[in-house]
Structures are given as structure tokens and as C-alpha cells.
Amino acid sequence: MNDTPEASRIDNRGYPLLVLLPWLCAIVAYWIIVAVDPFHVRHGGPVFRLGDHRYQDAELPYMIYLATLQSHDVVLLAGSTAMPITRDMMQEAFPRAQSPINLSYLAPRPLDMAQILPRIAHIPGLKRVILYMDWTLLDSGPVRSPTGQVWESLAKTNWSHSADFSISNALGSLHAVQSGTFELSIWYRDVPDFMLKETPVTEHADVMKQFREAAQRHAGDVFAKSTLTCQKIPYLQTVLVPFMTEMANKHIAVDLVFPAIPYVLYYYWIEHRNDFNILLPGPLFDQFMVFKRCVVAARDQVGGDSSRIIAIDTDDAISGDLRRYFDSIHLLDPEAYRTELRMIADGDETITSANIDRHEADLRSKVAQAGARLGTH
């Protein structure tokens, strides 16, 4: 073994290159992204296509920005409760659609909507928009979701900004130059990342025990009144009404959808709050019903015949079957998502100012019955 000082100096010559190699790769990747501009943030050059597959959650914000530059006739925008809906599912529910797309992402906020809805309004070939009325839209604070922060960054970019600097996006950029489609196989997911390896909530004894205890403890106050009012939901007048007005003027159909949620949620979330700190303290049933009534009022304010409000949360086959959920709000069963889309397409459970009282009474009865059944088991 040669361990002389001269040999050591020779062996060490390659170390600086090894240290610099990652930096060199990063610099090359950066300038590939700047040159190709895959997200079209500088509005020059070609607009690349998207793959037909579902992208990873981390890539979705950038794909949404790119997707709104392309032609789509049916657009779905929602939160996590609709992220597993695929293009094929949308095509089945709307067989005449030529290019449906699901732009749903985690925890949408009103400030996000102020950015994305105007972009959706100008999608070429747009004929129908399906907007889920996610409970996160009740947020009255000046907060963006992580996806909304990405859009804000993209909107403020300049020629030297790479938008999303990563080796994978550099490779995706090269693929886009070669094929016209911005994609990598590693970006594909059959379901959202947060659903990977999930199982029905009914298989988790500890969670089911919490459900039963919550149903028992809150049988008497689940329908208590809240202090929520339409004035405390700024999203409606500042974002939704202007968007619906524009859509009505363009004769583009808008479906405002309250998604299916399990009846037990109204008991469980009273004490097992999520981390978003959006909902008011105390019972939720009244807060969600106030939200519905305010959305109905907003729709009536705009008028027109091309918009509907669809509340699919009274369907016992979905909201009443915990085997179809993997937690207190997210569906696990693909067929349940197909059912939701069919109900939307057919206009099932459409609510108006004329039937909102009946809808509330029906939902209240089903929630009470579900709580009583769960609480006695």
C-alpha cells in the first residue's frame, strides 16, 4: 500500500471535483428550467401539455398553473375530499366532455380562490365548472394554502426565476422539449399521497371508540346554534359572487357542491378539531348549514339558469357508511367518488331557497339517527 505524502496528494486531487459536482449539476438544472420555462411563467415560448396521469401532490400546484393555460371543457376544483377523482371518472359522469380535468388540491383557502378562479374563468373551451364548497373556504383570515403560496410565487416570477428548482423538473423540462409533454413517470400517483396504504376506518378500533364516545357525549348539543353569519364568510361576496357573475355572463354552467361527509363527523369534530383553526368553537352542524344557506343566497344574488347548488351529503349509501372512509371525512372507495360525480351530473340533491328547510330537516334526522346507532354500540 502506497501511503507516502506524494501519493496522498495525488489521491486527494479528485476531492474538490466531487464536492463541486452537485453544485455543477444544480447550476445546469437551474438554467435548463429557466431556458425551457415549463410552467410558462414568463409567457413566452410553447405551452407544454400535461400527462393524462395524476401527478404527485408536491407537483400539483405547478400543474394547476400550467393546466389553466390549456383547453378544458369541464373543470373540477375542490379540496382533499375530491382529489382522488380521476379524469376517467369525470369522463364517465360527463360522457360528452372532451377534456375534463380535476384541479383539486389540499385545503383550499379564499385567498387561493382569488388567484385561481379568474384563471379558470379564461380557460379556452370551458363549458362547466364544478366547485366543491370545502369547509376550509370558511376561513376569514389572510392565509394562503401551500398551493396558494406557490401560485403567488409563480405570479411574481421574472426571467431569472426558475419557478420550481429541482433536478426532477429539469429532467421533466428536457422531456417536454423532446415530446411536448411536461411529465416524469416518478410524478404519477394512482391516489393522493395522503391516501397511500390507507384502510377503512372501521378497521381501527381506537378511532371507532372515539366515534362512539363522541356520539354519546354530544347527542344533546350536536345541533346547537353557532354565531356564524354570512358576513363572517368573506369568500362569498369577494370571490365567489364575482366569479359566478362572470360565468353567468359567459353562459358557463357552475355546480356548487357540498361533498359527502360521514354523519359521525358532526359529533367527532366537536372535540377532535383539525389543525387548521378555521371553524368556530363548538358544534359544527349549524356552521355547515349556515354556510349552505349563505351559498344559496349568493347564488340567488347572481341569478341565471346555469348554476346549481348540490348537497350530496344526505346520501345514506355514502355518508351513512363508515366502511367507505379511511378517517372522519375522506372517502376511500373509488365507487363512492363515481357515485358523487353521477349525482352531480344528474343534479341530484339540488338545494334552493325553496327547499333548504326540508334539506336541513332531512340531514338533521339522518345525523341524529346515525349518532344514536353509533352511540349504543
N, C-alpha and C positions, 0 to 999 in steps of 0.2 A: 504493500500500500504506500502510495507516494503522498506524504504529509508535509513536505517541505514548504516554506513560506512562498516560494515561487509557484508551486502547484496550487496552493490555496488561492493566490491572487488570480490564477487562470480560471479556477473553478468558480470564483465569485463574479467573473465578468458578466455572466448571464443574469445575475440577480436584478440589476436595475431594469433590464428589459422585462423581466417577469413582473416587477412592480408596476411598470408603465403600461403593460399590455391591457389591463382592464380600462385604464383611462383612455387609451387609444381607441379601444372598441366603443367606449361610451361616446367619444367625440364623433366617431364615424356614424354611430347610430343617431346621434342628435342631428347631424346635418342631413342624414337621409330623411328624417321626419320633416325637417324644415323645408327641404327641397321638394319632397313629394306632397306635403300638406294633406295627409289622408283625411283629416276632418274638415277640410275646406274652410279653415278659419280665416284665411286671407282672401277668400273669394276669387281666386284665380286658378286656372287650370281645370282639369276634369273633376267631376263629382263621381267618386268610386261607388260601385254597387256594394250592397251588404249581402252576406251569405244567407241562405234560406234557413239555417240552423239558429238555435237560440244561443246567444253569446253569454259568457260568464258575467256574473253580477258586477265584477270590477270593471268590465269593459262596456257595460250597458250605457252609462252616461254619455260616452263618446259616440256610441252607435245611434243614440236617440238624436243627437245633434245632426249627425250625418243623414239619418233617415228622413228628417223633415225637409231635406232638400230634394227628395225624390218623390215620385208619383205613387200615391196610395189612395184607394177609394174608401176603405174602411179602416179607421184608426181606433184602437183601444188604449186608453190611458187610465191607469189605476195605481194602487199600491201593491203591497205584497200579496193581498188576497186574490189578485188576478195574474200575478207574474207567471204561474205555471201554464197559462192558456197559450196554446201553440197556434201557429199560422194554420195548420190543418184543421184544428178545432174551429177556428173562425171561418174557414172556408166551408166547413160542413154546415154551420149555422146560417151562413150568408152565401149560398151557392152561386149567386150572381156576382159576388165580389171578384175582382180581377187581381188585386194586390193588397189584401188585408195585412195589417201589422199590429203587433202588441208592443206598445212602448212603456208598459208598466214598470215601476221600479220601487225600491224600498222607501216607505214613509214620505210620500209627497207632502209638501207644505205650500201654503198660499203664495209665498214669495217665489217658489218654483213655478207655480202655475202662471204667474205674471210674466215669466220668461218663455215658457214652453207653449202656452195656448196661442199666443199670437203667431208663433212659428207653425203650429198645426193648422191654424186658420188659412195659411197660404200654401199648404201642400198641394201640388198640382193634382188634379183629378179627384179631389176629395168629395165624397158623397155622404158619408156618415161618420160621426164621432161618438164613441161610447166612453163616457166619463163616469168612473166609479166615484161615488161620494164617500171617500175614505174618511174615517173619523179623524185622521191627522190633519184634515183640512179645517178642523175646528180651531186650530192654533191661531191665536191672536198676537203672538209675539213676532219680533223681527228676526226670524230664524229661517235659514235655508237648510234643506236636507243636504247630505254629502253630494248627492247628484246635482242639486241646485247650485252648490258651490262650484262644481265642475263646469256647469253651463256658464256661470258668471265669469270664471276664468277664461273660458273659450271666447266669450263675447268681448273680452277686453284684450285679447291677444294682439300681437303685432308680428311683423315679418320674421323676427328673430326668435319668436317663442315657439317651442315645439308642441305646445298643447298638452300632450301626454308623453313624456320622455321615458322610453323603456326599450330594451333590446327587442322584446317581442313585437312592439309596434313598429320598430324599424324593419323587422322581418315581414310584418304584415304590409308595410308600405312597399317593400320590394315585390311582394306577391300582387299588390294592387297594380303596380306598374306593369307587371307581366300579364295579369289576367283581367284587370279591370275591377276585381272584387277585393275589398279590404277584409281579409279574414286569415285566421290560422286555425288549424284543427284543435289546438290546445285551448282555444277560446270557447269551444262548444260545450253545452250542458243540456242534458235531457230535461232537468228540472232546475229551479233556482238553487244556488249554492246552499242556502239556509235549510233546504229540504232534504239534502243528501242523507241517506240512510235513516230517515225518519220512519216511525211506525205508528199505528193508530194509538190515540191517547188512551183508549180503553185497555190497552196492554200495560199501562203504567199505574200500578195500584196506588202509589203515593199521590199522584195527581188526581185520580178519581176520588180518593178520600178527601182531598181538598175541595173538589167539586161538591161532594155530598155535604160536607160541613158548611160550605158557603150557602148552599141551598137551604139548609136548616136555619142558619143564623139570620138570613136576610129575607125569609118568607114574609115578614111583616113590613119591611121597608123597601123592597126592591122597586116599587112603583112610586116612591116618594118624589115630590116635586123638587126641581132644581131652580137655580137662579139664571139659567141660560136664556138669552133672548136673541132675536135676530141681529140686534145691534152689536152683540158680542161675537158675531161671526163675520168679520170684515171681508173675508174671501168672497162672499156672495155678491155684494154691491161693487167691490173694487175690481174683481177679476171675472167672476162667472157671468154676471149680467152683461157686461160689455162683450164678452165672447159670444154668448148666446144671441145677442142682438146682431152681431156681425154674421153669425151663421144663418140667422133667420133672413137677413137681407140677401144672403147668397143662396138661399133655399137649400141649405145643407142640413140634413137631419142630425139631431143631437139626442142621445139617450143618456139621461142622468140615472145612474143605477146605484141603489143601496144593496151591497152584496149580502149573500147569505152568511150568517154568523150563528153559531150554536146558541140555543136558548139559555144554556147554563152560563154563558158569558155575562149576562146581566147580573147574576149573583156573584160570580167568581171575581169579576173585576172591581167590585166594590171595595174589596180589601187587598186583592192581589193586583195592584196597579202596575202598568207597564212603566218603562223608563223614560217616556217622552214628556211627561209632565204637561200634558195638553188638556186633558179632561178636568172638569171641576171636581172637587172632592165630593164624596157621597155617591148615591145611586146613579146609574147610567141610563136606565130605560127612558126617563123623561128627557135627558140630554139628547139622546138619539132621536126621540120623537120631535123635539123642538127643531132639531136640525132638518128633519124631513119636512116639517111644516114650513120652515123658512125657505127651503129649496122650492117647495110648491109655490110659495108666494113670489119667489124670484122668477120662476117660470111664467107665472100668470102676468107678472110685470112686463115681461118681454112679449108674450103673446105668440101668435103664429100657430101653424098646424104641424110643424115639422119636428117638434121636440116632445119628448115623453119623459116621465119620471117612473121608474120601475123599481119596486121594492121586492126583491126576491128572497127576503129573509123570513117569510111566513110559510115556506115550503117545508112540510114535516119530513119529507124524504131527504132533505139536506140539513136544515137547521135542527131537526129533531133527532138526527142520527150521529152520535159522537164517534161511531166507528169510522166515519169518513174524515175525521180531523186528526191532526197529529199534535195539536195543542188547543188552546182555548179559542182560536179564531181562524187558523189556517187549514184549509181542506187538503186532504192527502189523495183523494180518489179522483183520477182523471175523468171518470164518467160524471162526477158531480160538476166539474167545470163545463163539460159538454151540456149538461142539463141547464146550467146557468145561462149559457150562450143561447140555447134554444128558447128559453123563457124570454130573453132579451129580444131575440129576433121576432118572436110571436107576440110580443107586447104583453106577456102575462104579468099579473100583479101591478098593472099601471095604476098609480095613485094620482089623484087630483084633489082640488079643494072640495069637490063634491063627495068624495068617498074616504077622505083621510080619517075621519072619525071612526068609520067602520073598520078601516085598516088597523087603526090603533087598538080598537077593542078586540079584534081578532088576534093580533100579535100579543096583546096583554094576556088573553086567555091561554094561548099556547105556552107562553113563558111560565105562567103560574102552574099550569098542569105539568110541564116538564120539571119545574122545581119541586113540585110535590112528589112526583115519581122518584126523582133522584134522591130527595131528602129522606125518603122512607126505606131506601135500600141499604 
